[in-house]
Amino acid sequence: MIDLLLIVVSGVAVGIVTVGLIGAFRVRGVRRRHRERVAAVRPTHSGAAALFGIASQGRHQSPGPGTLAVGPDQLAFVQVWPERQVLVDRAQITSVTSTRHFLGRTVEHDLLLVTWDSGGQGDAAAFDVTDLDGWRSRLS
């Protein structure tokens, strides 16, 4: 009876360790890809941010945390999970303002609102950032 209990406990322990290792490797891969995508912009400034939404993608989006980075030629938001990226050529940015209303939702603090025009197609994205005035001055 003790042998069976020992086998069961050992099996559970091996399973827990295996799941933990798989999770650690996945997190490591997500972090590596995140750093690579941010570095591709050659950022002159970057900071933690949350994507509130992109106008062209409608109301049903997966907002989430990531890194907002501005480089010499591009503005990029690299979202951690789900893994996605928003790239905007700085030359296409038409305005940088703040808002509390976006995609039919209202928040209690100001969001960074960036609008751009790409080949006649206008779009906008709202970001929750800690240094709103700093981002506005960097992008204006």
VOBA-778175 format. One record per residue (C-alpha): residue in three letters; x, y, z. Coordinates in steps of 0.05 Angstrom, whole numbers, padded with zeros to 5 digits, always signed. Example, Ala and Ser with C-alpha at 12.3 -4.5 7.8 and 13.67 -1.06 7.14 Angstrom:
<recs>
ALA+00246-00090+00156
SER+00273-00021+00143
</recs>
This chain:
<recs>
MET+00000+00000+00000
ILE+00057+00048+00017
ASP+00090+00031-00049
LEU+00028+00051-00088
LEU+00022+00116-00048
LEU+00095+00132-00062
ILE+00085+00120-00136
VAL+00024+00165-00139
VAL+00058+00221-00100
SER+00120+00215-00144
GLY+00078+00218-00207
VAL+00041+00280-00182
ALA+00107+00314-00164
VAL+00137+00298-00233
GLY+00074+00326-00266
ILE+00077+00390-00226
VAL+00151+00400-00241
THR+00139+00386-00316
VAL+00082+00436-00320
GLY+00124+00488-00283
LEU+00183+00479-00331
ILE+00138+00483-00393
GLY+00107+00547-00366
ALA+00175+00577-00351
PHE+00200+00563-00421
ARG+00137+00593-00452
VAL+00144+00656-00410
ARG+00217+00661-00428
GLY+00199+00656-00502
VAL+00145+00709-00497
ARG+00193+00757-00462
ARG+00248+00745-00513
ARG+00200+00758-00572
HIS+00174+00820-00536
ARG+00244+00849-00527
GLU+00262+00833-00600
ARG+00200+00869-00627
VAL+00212+00930-00584
ALA+00286+00932-00604
ALA+00267+00929-00678
VAL+00238+01000-00672
ARG+00306+01026-00647
PRO+00270+01063-00591
THR+00293+01131-00567
HIS+00242+01124-00512
SER+00198+01068-00487
GLY+00153+01054-00428
ALA+00100+01009-00400
ALA+00031+01022-00429
ALA-00035+00988-00440
LEU-00071+00988-00506
PHE-00142+01013-00496
GLY-00162+00998-00568
ILE-00153+01011-00642
ALA-00211+01047-00677
SER-00210+01004-00740
GLN-00216+00940-00701
GLY-00281+00959-00666
ARG-00304+00949-00595
HIS-00289+00875-00586
GLN-00214+00874-00575
SER-00166+00845-00525
PRO-00135+00904-00490
GLY-00073+00890-00450
PRO-00006+00910-00423
GLY+00056+00920-00465
THR+00109+00970-00484
LEU+00099+01035-00522
ALA+00163+01053-00559
VAL+00181+01111-00604
GLY+00239+01107-00652
PRO+00266+01153-00705
ASP+00215+01128-00757
GLN+00161+01090-00720
LEU+00115+01088-00661
ALA+00104+01017-00636
PHE+00061+00984-00584
VAL+00083+00913-00569
GLN+00030+00876-00529
VAL+00053+00820-00483
TRP-00011+00778-00484
PRO-00042+00765-00531
GLU+00022+00775-00571
ARG+00009+00830-00621
GLN+00040+00893-00647
VAL+00016+00961-00672
LEU+00065+00998-00717
VAL+00054+01069-00742
ASP+00102+01108-00785
ARG+00116+01174-00749
ALA+00107+01212-00815
GLN+00035+01186-00818
ILE+00015+01211-00749
THR-00036+01267-00757
SER-00051+01283-00684
VAL-00032+01266-00613
THR-00083+01286-00560
SER-00115+01259-00497
THR-00185+01233-00486
ARG-00227+01198-00434
HIS-00275+01169-00486
PHE-00256+01118-00539
LEU-00295+01063-00575
GLY-00358+01079-00535
ARG-00323+01069-00468
THR-00305+01121-00416
VAL-00249+01120-00365
GLU-00235+01165-00305
HIS-00166+01187-00329
ASP-00137+01214-00394
LEU-00113+01166-00448
LEU-00061+01181-00501
LEU-00098+01184-00568
VAL-00056+01177-00631
THR-00088+01186-00699
TRP-00054+01171-00765
ASP-00069+01168-00840
SER-00041+01110-00880
GLY-00055+01115-00954
GLY-00120+01153-00944
GLN-00143+01106-00889
GLY-00147+01141-00823
ASP-00142+01104-00757
ALA-00131+01117-00684
ALA-00108+01081-00622
ALA-00114+01099-00548
PHE-00061+01080-00497
ASP-00061+01083-00422
VAL+00008+01113-00404
THR+00037+01141-00339
ASP+00072+01201-00371
LEU+00017+01229-00416
ASP+00048+01298-00426
GLY+00117+01268-00440
TRP+00088+01222-00494
ARG+00049+01279-00525
SER+00111+01322-00530
ARG+00153+01266-00559
LEU+00103+01250-00613
SER+00082+01321-00632
</recs>
